[in-house]
Structure formats: structure tokens, C-alpha cells
């Protein structure tokens, strides 16, 4: 799975939320002010289509785009890459980072422990 640029990722977030959309709908749903130009978003969507992230339905010369992969599939692939690249496949390194950098509270740690307990019973 090809890595996405920040702009491509923002467009995908919008498409996952909208489920399907024309380029104008994507632009309207983007939180950026000022809104990005139509040609820019159109080009980004075509790149996403080439990368396999987006598909479309054609209505003459107009295209309605929709995600070709789910947000969960992308999250899984992105996490695997981050886990391998930044945490050397070490759960201990990941959890240590989360505790130190994310300032996990007692409630967060309790929930993590519950998940561990639940999965170890399976």
C-alpha cells in the first residue's frame, strides 16, 4: 500500500466521512479556509485513484468518487508501518512511549489492562 501525502490523507478523511462525493463535495467538506482550488483536489483524487485508494462511478464526463479501501484497512497498514519503523516491533517500546509521552492516566491504564486480560483469555 503506497504511503499517502498529508493532502491525500485529508482528502481520504473527507471521502471516508462522505462515503461518496464529487470533487466539489470534497472541497465543501474540507475544513481549510480558504478552500483549496478545484483543480488541486481533482488532481489529488486522480492520484488516489491511481494508488488504489479511490474508485469512481462515471456520469458522462463527471465522476463520483468513493473510497476503495476502508478507514480501518488504512489505519492497520499505517500502524504496522509506524510500529515497525518507530518502535522496532516492540510492544514494550510502544507502551513506554504512550505512558511517557501521552500522559496516560490511571483510567487509561486500567482500560489497557482490561483489554490485555480479555485478549489473554482467548
C-alpha angles and dihedrals in degrees: 000000000000118000117251127229118234091259093049090049092051090052091049091051089055093047092049088053096045095039090210132013149159117242091260090055091052091051092048091051095050113104094215119115117232095036115239117255118271093240091053094054091041089055092047092051091050090051089050089051091052090049090053097247097109135039130184148208114224122222101183105294093344122090130205110203130208135174115273091196130040125247088243092056091051092046091052094050092044093049092049090053093047093044092052097040102041105024101033091234089295117141088192091057091048094049092044089054092048094050095046103036104029094045095229113203128218091266091054091049091048091053091049090051090050090052091049091049092047093049094045089058091058 
